Amino acid sequence: MTSVFPNGCRWICDTRFLCAERTGLKAAQGLTFGLGGYMATAAGYDPRIVERTGLDESTAWKMKAGLVGFQCVGLLLAIVIMWLYPITRQRAEETPRKLREEAR
């Protein structure tokens, strides 16, 4: 399917790609939210104790270290995947051509 924007640009929409992108985004958000809750519990966060006495400094540092560490690991993993992804200039130029052919 080809869409034409008001400025005349053409964009080839592939619903399979959009579905995969949305599914991946939802999975990543679910994983992030789930692990975020687990990391707070693993750091020793207890809302009942925090309500009575406040958040102690060691628990706050553990929570920060867990969240920042998780983000660093995710960033490193993304960099490794991008580094190892087998793409060449020829292959990158070939992709739009294939999409245009499918759109016809």
N, C-alpha and C positions, 0 to 999 in steps of 0.2 A: 504494500500500500504506500503511495506517495502522497505527501501533504505539501501544499504550497503556502508559505507564510505571506502576510501582506507585503513584505519587502521583496518578494519574488524568489526568496531562497526555497530550495526544495529539500525536504527531509524524508528519508526513507524510514518508515516505521516498521519494525518487525515485532509483532506481538509476542513471539516466543522469547525474544530478548527482554522485553518489558516484563513479562511474567517471571522470568528467571531473576531479573534484577529486584523486583518487588519481594519475591519469596526470600531471596538472600538477605535483603534489608530487614525483613520481619524476623527472620531467624537470628540475625546478628543482634537486633534489639532485644529479643527475648533472652538470648544468651547473656547479654550484658546486664540486663535488669536482674535476671536470676542469680548470676554470679555476684553482682553488687550486693544483693541481700545476703547471700552466703558469706561474703567477705566480712560484712559487718558482724555477723554472728561469730565467725571464726576469730575475729579480733577481740571478742569478749564484750560486744555491745549488748546491753540488756536495757530496754526502755524503762523497765520498772525501777532499776537502780539509778539510771540517769535522771529520772523524774524526782527521786528522793534526794540524791546527793550531787547530781551534775555529772558530767562526763569527765572521767579522770584523764590525765595527760597521756599515760601510757596506752590507753585504749584508743585515744584520738590519733596518736602516732602510728599505731598498728593499722588503723583504718586508712590513714593517708598512705602509708607504705604499700598496703594491699592494692588500693585503687591506682596509685601511680605505677606500681610494679606491673599490674595487669595491663595498663595502657602501654607501657614500654614493651612488654612481651608481644602485645598485639601489633605494635608498630614494627618491631624487628621481624616478626613473622611476615607482615605485608611486604617489607623491603626484600626479604629473602625470596618470597614468591615472585615479586616483580623482577628481581635479579635473575632468577632461574627460568622465567617464562621464555620459551623459545620463539621469539619474534624477531624477524628481520625487516629491513626497510621494504624489501620486495613483498613480503607477506602482509605488511601493514598497508601497502598500496593496493594489494589484491583484494582485501576485504571489502572496501566500498564498491569495487567493480562487481563482485559477486552479489552484493546486496542490491545493486541496481538491476542486475540480470534477473534476480528473483522477483523484483517488484514489477517486472513487465508482464 
